[in-house]
Amino acid sequence: MRCHEVRNLFGPYLDSELDAKTSYEIEQHLEMCPDCARVFETERKFDERIFAALRRGEKTPELWERLESRIAAPKVWDSVRRLNPLAIAGMATTVAAIIGLLAFWPWPKTHSLDLALAVEPDHRAYLEGKIASEFTGGLPDALARKLDERLDARAFAKLPSTSAFRSQGARLCHLSGVPVAWILGHYRDVAVSLIVLKRSELEHFPQIKRRLDSGEPIVCTHTGQFQFAARFVGNHVVCAVAKTSKSALEDLVKSVRDSG
């Protein structure tokens, strides 16, 4: 795959819209081409900044009312009327140029899914050594007594069957108030977090719920520098996040079996 072909696919790649073969070819190219890797990193960081700004809040009617109340409209228009026609024409040209530039700016089309965004901070904390497992082996009785209808003991048993995965233990966590089984481990020598929650709790994450309910066998997305994948396994949702390829993470979640 040539450089111009790879760069034309950066947007769909970041949005996880490509098939596994094309994604793998892009990843291989980025490993071998420093120039494309720099361009990709720049686009990825720009995507993150845009989405971070959007996540900080939305413009509500109340916000607009407060802003409008602070604007002295008569004073603004008095200032405009005092401008000469040439100045007004110059301002109009500048505004038109800015609008034209924004129209052709390569804005990212989609962003990480809600559940992926909720998972990312804790996975990053795991990589930084700020989160560790609470137990290894079987679920301790003391922890089992904390569970209720929102999360059952079977969630902690949803482990990949592939020998390439090595568990380092698990812990009970909460994502946006939702209790989840958090399984820490390594897959093909890459640190990975497995998150298991009850299927009924997906109402708290409507974006990924909509896609899984539509029949997608595995939902994938990028979240920051990580890849995210999720699928239904019986009455649970199994998610994985790691700094690896989309195809590798798909294979990992596919290996999780329904143990009842």
C-alpha positions as CSV (number, residue, x, y, z in Angstrom):
1,M,0.0,0.0,0.0
2,R,1.4,3.4,-1.1
3,C,1.8,6.5,1.1
4,H,-1.0,8.4,-0.6
5,E,-3.4,5.4,-0.3
6,V,-2.6,5.1,3.4
7,R,-3.1,8.8,4.1
8,N,-6.4,8.8,2.3
9,L,-7.6,6.1,4.7
10,F,-6.5,7.7,8.0
11,G,-10.1,9.0,8.7
12,P,-11.8,5.6,8.2
13,Y,-9.0,3.9,10.1
14,L,-9.4,6.1,13.1
15,D,-13.2,5.6,13.0
16,S,-12.7,1.8,12.8
17,E,-14.6,1.7,9.5
18,L,-12.1,-0.5,7.6
19,D,-12.0,-4.3,7.4
20,A,-9.3,-6.2,9.3
21,K,-7.1,-6.8,6.2
22,T,-6.9,-3.1,5.3
23,S,-6.4,-2.0,8.9
24,Y,-3.5,-4.5,9.2
25,E,-1.9,-3.2,6.0
26,I,-2.1,0.4,7.3
27,E,-0.6,-0.6,10.6
28,Q,2.3,-2.4,8.8
29,H,2.9,0.6,6.6
30,L,3.0,3.0,9.6
31,E,5.6,0.8,11.3
32,M,7.8,1.0,8.2
33,C,7.2,4.6,7.1
34,P,8.2,7.3,9.6
35,D,6.7,10.1,7.4
36,C,3.3,8.6,7.4
37,A,3.5,7.7,11.0
38,R,4.2,11.4,11.9
39,V,1.2,12.5,9.8
40,F,-1.0,9.9,11.4
41,E,0.0,10.9,14.9
42,T,-0.7,14.5,14.1
43,E,-4.2,13.6,12.8
44,R,-4.9,11.3,15.8
45,K,-4.0,14.0,18.3
46,F,-6.1,16.6,16.4
47,D,-9.0,14.1,16.5
48,E,-8.5,13.7,20.3
49,R,-8.4,17.5,20.9
50,I,-11.6,18.1,19.0
51,F,-13.4,15.3,20.8
52,A,-12.0,16.4,24.2
53,A,-13.4,19.9,23.5
54,L,-16.8,18.4,22.6
55,R,-16.9,16.3,25.7
56,R,-16.5,19.2,28.0
57,G,-20.1,20.1,27.5
58,E,-22.7,21.3,25.0
59,K,-24.2,24.7,24.3
60,T,-27.6,24.7,26.1
61,P,-30.3,27.2,25.6
62,E,-29.6,28.5,29.1
63,L,-26.0,29.1,28.2
64,W,-26.9,31.1,25.1
65,E,-29.4,33.1,27.1
66,R,-26.6,34.1,29.6
67,L,-24.3,35.0,26.7
68,E,-26.9,37.1,24.9
69,S,-27.8,38.9,28.1
70,R,-24.2,40.1,28.4
71,I,-24.0,41.4,24.9
72,A,-25.0,45.1,24.5
73,A,-26.5,44.8,21.0
74,P,-27.0,48.5,20.5
75,K,-23.4,49.2,21.3
76,V,-22.2,46.5,18.9
77,W,-24.3,47.9,16.0
78,D,-23.3,51.5,16.8
79,S,-19.7,50.4,16.4
80,V,-20.4,48.6,13.1
81,R,-22.2,51.7,11.7
82,R,-19.2,53.9,12.5
83,L,-17.0,51.7,10.2
84,N,-16.5,52.9,6.6
85,P,-17.7,50.8,3.7
86,L,-14.2,49.6,2.8
87,A,-13.7,48.3,6.4
88,I,-17.0,46.5,6.3
89,A,-16.2,44.9,3.0
90,G,-12.9,43.7,4.3
91,M,-14.5,42.2,7.3
92,A,-17.0,40.4,5.1
93,T,-14.2,39.0,2.9
94,T,-12.3,37.7,6.0
95,V,-15.4,36.0,7.4
96,A,-16.1,34.4,4.0
97,A,-12.5,33.1,3.9
98,I,-12.8,31.6,7.3
99,I,-16.1,29.9,6.5
100,G,-14.6,28.5,3.3
101,L,-11.6,27.2,5.2
102,L,-13.8,25.5,7.8
103,A,-15.9,23.9,5.1
104,F,-13.0,22.0,3.7
105,W,-11.2,21.3,7.0
106,P,-10.8,17.5,7.4
107,W,-13.0,17.2,10.5
108,P,-13.2,13.7,12.0
109,K,-16.5,12.0,11.1
110,T,-17.0,9.9,14.2
111,H,-15.5,9.4,17.6
112,S,-14.9,6.7,20.2
113,L,-18.0,5.1,21.6
114,D,-19.3,5.9,25.0
115,L,-18.3,2.7,26.7
116,A,-14.8,2.8,25.1
117,L,-14.4,6.4,26.5
118,A,-15.4,5.2,30.0
119,V,-12.9,2.3,29.9
120,E,-9.9,4.2,28.6
121,P,-8.9,6.1,31.8
122,D,-8.8,3.0,34.0
123,H,-6.8,1.1,31.3
124,R,-4.3,3.9,31.1
125,A,-4.0,3.8,35.0
126,Y,-3.4,0.1,34.8
127,L,-0.5,0.7,32.3
128,E,0.9,3.4,34.6
129,G,0.8,1.0,37.6
130,K,-2.0,2.9,39.4
131,I,-4.5,0.1,39.2
132,A,-3.7,-3.5,40.3
133,S,-5.8,-6.7,40.7
134,E,-7.7,-7.3,43.9
135,F,-7.4,-11.0,43.7
136,T,-6.2,-13.9,41.5
137,G,-7.8,-17.3,41.0
138,G,-11.4,-17.8,42.3
139,L,-13.7,-15.0,43.3
140,P,-13.2,-14.4,47.1
141,D,-16.3,-14.8,49.2
142,A,-16.0,-11.3,50.6
143,L,-16.2,-9.8,47.1
144,A,-18.9,-12.2,46.0
145,R,-21.1,-10.9,48.8
146,K,-20.9,-7.4,47.4
147,L,-22.5,-8.5,44.1
148,D,-26.2,-8.3,43.3
149,E,-28.5,-8.5,40.3
150,R,-26.4,-5.8,38.5
151,L,-23.3,-8.0,38.4
152,D,-22.9,-11.7,39.1
153,A,-20.0,-14.0,39.8
154,R,-20.1,-15.4,36.3
155,A,-18.8,-12.1,34.9
156,F,-15.4,-12.8,36.5
157,A,-15.3,-16.2,34.7
158,K,-15.5,-14.7,31.2
159,L,-11.9,-15.4,30.3
160,P,-10.4,-15.8,26.8
161,S,-9.7,-19.4,25.9
162,T,-6.7,-18.6,23.8
163,S,-3.3,-19.6,25.3
164,A,-1.9,-16.2,24.2
165,F,-3.8,-14.6,27.1
166,R,-2.3,-14.6,30.6
167,S,-4.4,-13.3,33.4
168,Q,-2.9,-11.2,36.2
169,G,-5.9,-11.2,38.4
170,A,-9.2,-9.2,38.5
171,R,-11.0,-6.5,40.5
172,L,-14.4,-5.0,40.9
173,C,-14.8,-1.6,39.3
174,H,-17.5,0.9,38.4
175,L,-17.8,2.7,35.1
176,S,-20.2,5.6,35.1
177,G,-21.9,4.0,38.1
178,V,-22.1,0.5,36.4
179,P,-20.4,-2.4,38.3
180,V,-18.1,-4.4,36.1
181,A,-15.6,-7.3,36.4
182,W,-12.2,-5.9,35.4
183,I,-9.7,-8.6,34.4
184,L,-6.1,-7.5,33.9
185,G,-3.6,-9.4,31.8
186,H,-1.4,-9.7,28.8
187,Y,-2.2,-10.8,25.3
188,R,0.6,-11.5,22.9
189,D,2.9,-9.6,25.4
190,V,0.6,-6.5,25.2
191,A,-1.1,-5.3,28.4
192,V,-4.9,-5.7,28.0
193,S,-7.9,-5.0,30.1
194,L,-11.0,-7.2,29.8
195,I,-14.2,-5.6,31.1
196,V,-17.3,-7.7,31.6
197,L,-20.8,-6.3,32.5
198,K,-24.3,-7.5,32.5
199,R,-26.1,-7.1,29.2
200,S,-28.9,-5.3,31.0
201,E,-26.5,-2.5,32.1
202,L,-25.9,-1.4,28.5
203,E,-28.7,1.1,28.8
204,H,-26.1,3.3,30.4
205,F,-24.1,3.2,27.2
206,P,-26.6,3.8,24.4
207,Q,-24.1,4.2,21.6
208,I,-22.5,0.8,21.9
209,K,-25.9,-0.7,22.8
210,R,-27.4,0.5,19.6
211,R,-24.6,-1.1,17.5
212,L,-24.6,-4.4,19.4
213,D,-28.4,-4.6,19.3
214,S,-28.3,-4.0,15.5
215,G,-26.5,-7.4,15.1
216,E,-22.9,-6.4,14.8
217,P,-21.0,-9.5,16.1
218,I,-18.0,-7.4,17.3
219,V,-18.0,-3.6,17.7
220,C,-14.6,-2.0,17.4
221,T,-13.4,1.6,17.8
222,H,-10.3,3.6,18.6
223,T,-10.1,5.4,22.0
224,G,-7.0,7.6,22.1
225,Q,-4.1,5.4,21.3
226,F,-5.9,2.2,22.2
227,Q,-8.1,-0.2,20.2
228,F,-11.4,-1.2,21.8
229,A,-13.6,-4.3,20.9
230,A,-16.8,-5.6,22.5
231,R,-19.3,-8.4,21.9
232,F,-22.2,-10.2,23.5
233,V,-21.3,-13.4,25.3
234,G,-24.6,-14.9,26.7
235,N,-26.1,-12.4,29.1
236,H,-22.9,-10.4,29.4
237,V,-21.0,-7.9,27.3
238,V,-17.2,-8.6,27.1
239,C,-15.0,-5.7,26.1
240,A,-11.2,-5.5,25.6
241,V,-8.9,-2.5,25.3
242,A,-5.2,-2.6,24.4
243,K,-2.6,-0.9,22.3
244,T,-2.7,-3.5,19.5
245,S,-4.3,-4.1,16.2
246,K,-8.1,-4.3,15.6
247,S,-7.8,-7.8,14.2
248,A,-5.8,-9.0,17.3
249,L,-8.3,-7.6,19.7
250,E,-11.2,-9.1,17.7
251,D,-9.5,-12.5,18.0
252,L,-9.2,-12.1,21.7
253,V,-12.8,-11.3,22.4
254,K,-13.9,-14.0,20.0
255,S,-12.1,-16.6,22.2
256,V,-14.3,-15.8,25.2
257,R,-16.9,-18.5,25.6
258,D,-20.3,-18.5,27.3
259,S,-19.9,-20.6,30.4
260,G,-23.6,-20.2,31.3
